[in-house]
Amino acid sequence: AQLQERLQASTDEVEKLSRNIEQIREQATTDLLTGIKNRRYLVNVFSEEARRVAENGGDLCLIMADIDHFKRINDTYGHLMGDKVLKTTAEVLKDSVKGRDHVVRYGGEEFVILLPDTPLTGALILADKICGYFKNLNWKRKDTSQFIGPVHLSFGVARYRENETLEKLIQRADRALYHSKHTGRCRVTCETDLDTGDRITA
């Protein structure tokens, strides 16, 4: 009976440690402010999705999204309002995807959406849909009911190429995003748009 008790205690301790490890892992890959996944998570999940593409074929696309004039929001309404804008943006992006799609806060006011099994046309449709949704939103402060006006997003879209690194994929999506920023903002640019000779260099 004593041996059985010791074995049960050991089993309970192992299960408790496993839960603690899982909790620590979850905390390490979650953005504290928005509650969505962070860049560390993106690195891990990209490796898995790229391996899946190598084994089974298919598409893997990445969308970079950036809040337009975010500094102006912070400067005009304060950082607490800026934080609320980031949280709401994260919620909208997360609600816009499904299945194995991944939404990540990449840093600051930049977000990444990784789309397994999604062709470039599908990624563009999603980016256009999200862009249009934000274009029609009129943001209001809950505490004062004061309208703060629209909060727009710019987007860059790229498709994974065989054996490339996450950094290379993000670099191409970021170039497309940069193009969106410098041609009027609140728009979507595909990496293929930059292959027509209309190249922008940072």
C-alpha positions in Angstrom: 0.0 0.0 0.0 2.8 2.4 0.8 4.5 1.6 -2.5 1.3 2.2 -4.3 0.9 5.6 -2.5 4.5 6.6 -3.4 3.9 5.6 -7.1 0.7 7.6 -7.1 2.4 10.6 -5.6 5.2 10.4 -8.1 2.7 10.2 -11.0 0.9 13.3 -9.6 4.1 15.2 -9.3 5.1 14.3 -12.9 1.7 15.4 -14.2 2.0 18.7 -12.2 5.5 19.4 -13.7 4.2 18.7 -17.2 1.4 21.2 -16.7 3.8 23.7 -15.4 6.2 23.2 -18.3 3.2 23.6 -20.8 2.1 26.8 -19.0 5.6 28.2 -19.2 5.8 27.3 -22.9 2.5 29.0 -23.5 3.6 32.2 -21.7 6.8 32.3 -23.6 5.0 32.3 -27.0 2.2 34.7 -26.1 2.3 38.5 -26.4 1.4 39.9 -23.0 -0.5 43.0 -24.3 -2.7 41.5 -27.0 -3.0 37.9 -25.9 -2.1 36.5 -29.4 1.1 34.7 -30.3 4.5 36.4 -30.5 7.5 36.2 -32.7 9.0 33.3 -30.9 5.9 31.3 -31.7 6.1 32.4 -35.4 9.7 31.0 -35.7 8.6 27.6 -34.3 5.4 27.3 -36.3 7.0 28.4 -39.6 9.5 25.6 -39.3 6.7 23.1 -38.9 4.7 24.5 -41.8 7.7 24.7 -44.1 8.5 21.1 -43.4 4.9 20.2 -44.2 5.2 22.0 -47.5 8.4 20.1 -48.3 6.8 16.7 -47.5 3.3 17.2 -49.0 3.5 20.2 -51.3 0.9 22.9 -51.3 1.1 26.7 -50.6 2.2 28.7 -47.6 1.6 32.5 -47.6 2.4 35.3 -45.2 0.7 38.6 -44.7 2.4 41.5 -42.9 0.0 44.2 -41.5 1.0 47.5 -40.0 -1.3 50.1 -38.4 -1.1 53.4 -40.3 0.0 56.5 -38.4 0.1 54.6 -35.1 2.5 57.1 -33.5 -0.1 59.8 -34.2 -2.6 57.8 -32.2 -0.2 57.5 -29.2 0.7 61.2 -29.4 -2.8 62.4 -29.7 -4.7 60.1 -27.4 -2.0 58.6 -25.2 -0.4 55.2 -24.9 -3.4 53.6 -23.1 -5.5 54.3 -26.2 -2.7 53.0 -28.3 -2.7 49.8 -26.3 -6.5 49.5 -26.8 -6.1 49.9 -30.6 -3.4 47.2 -30.6 -5.6 44.8 -28.6 -8.7 45.5 -30.8 -6.6 45.1 -34.0 -5.3 41.7 -32.7 -8.8 40.5 -31.9 -10.1 41.5 -35.4 -7.2 39.8 -37.1 -7.6 36.6 -35.0 -11.3 36.6 -35.8 -10.6 36.9 -39.5 -8.7 33.6 -39.8 -9.7 30.0 -39.3 -8.3 26.5 -39.1 -4.5 26.3 -39.0 -4.0 30.0 -39.8 -1.7 31.8 -37.3 -1.9 35.4 -36.2 1.2 36.9 -34.5 2.2 40.2 -33.1 5.5 40.7 -34.8 6.5 43.8 -32.9 5.2 47.3 -32.2 2.2 47.9 -34.4 3.2 45.1 -36.9 1.3 41.8 -37.2 1.9 38.7 -39.2 -0.6 36.2 -40.5 0.8 32.9 -41.6 -1.5 31.0 -43.9 -0.9 27.2 -44.5 -2.6 25.6 -47.5 -3.5 29.0 -48.9 -2.6 30.2 -52.4 -1.4 33.7 -53.1 -4.8 34.7 -54.4 -6.5 33.5 -51.2 -4.1 35.4 -49.1 -4.8 38.6 -51.1 -8.5 38.1 -50.8 -8.1 37.8 -47.0 -5.9 40.9 -46.8 -8.3 42.9 -48.9 -11.2 41.8 -46.7 -9.4 42.9 -43.5 -8.2 46.1 -45.1 -11.8 47.0 -46.1 -13.2 46.1 -42.7 -10.8 48.5 -40.9 -11.5 51.2 -43.6 -15.2 51.2 -42.5 -14.6 51.2 -38.8 -15.1 54.5 -36.8 -13.3 54.1 -33.5 -14.7 55.6 -30.3 -13.4 55.9 -26.8 -15.5 54.0 -24.3 -14.7 56.4 -21.4 -15.7 59.6 -23.2 -17.6 58.4 -26.3 -15.2 60.6 -28.3 -14.6 59.5 -31.8 -11.0 59.1 -32.6 -11.6 58.6 -36.3 -10.5 55.7 -38.5 -7.6 53.4 -37.8 -6.3 52.0 -41.1 -3.9 49.1 -41.9 -1.5 48.6 -44.7 -0.6 45.1 -46.0 2.2 43.2 -47.8 1.6 39.7 -49.1 4.2 37.0 -50.1 4.3 33.3 -50.9 6.8 30.9 -49.4 9.4 29.6 -51.8 11.0 26.2 -51.5 13.8 26.0 -48.8 13.8 29.7 -48.0 14.1 31.0 -44.5 11.5 32.8 -42.5 13.6 35.9 -42.7 13.6 35.8 -46.5 9.8 35.4 -46.6 9.3 38.2 -44.2 11.7 40.4 -46.1 9.6 40.0 -49.3 6.3 40.6 -47.5 7.9 43.6 -45.8 9.0 45.1 -49.1 5.4 44.8 -50.3 4.2 46.4 -47.1 6.7 49.2 -47.6 5.2 49.8 -51.0 1.7 50.0 -49.6 3.0 52.6 -47.0 4.6 54.7 -49.7 1.8 54.7 -52.2 -1.0 56.0 -50.0 -1.4 53.5 -47.1 -4.6 51.7 -46.3 -4.0 49.2 -49.1 -2.7 45.8 -50.0 0.4 45.1 -52.1 1.4 41.7 -53.4 5.1 40.7 -53.8 4.3 40.1 -57.5 3.3 43.8 -57.9 7.0 44.6 -57.2 8.1 42.3 -60.0 6.7 44.5 -62.7 9.5 47.1 -62.5 7.7 49.2 -59.9 10.3 48.5 -57.2 10.7 50.4 -53.9 13.8 50.1 -51.9 14.0 51.0 -48.2 
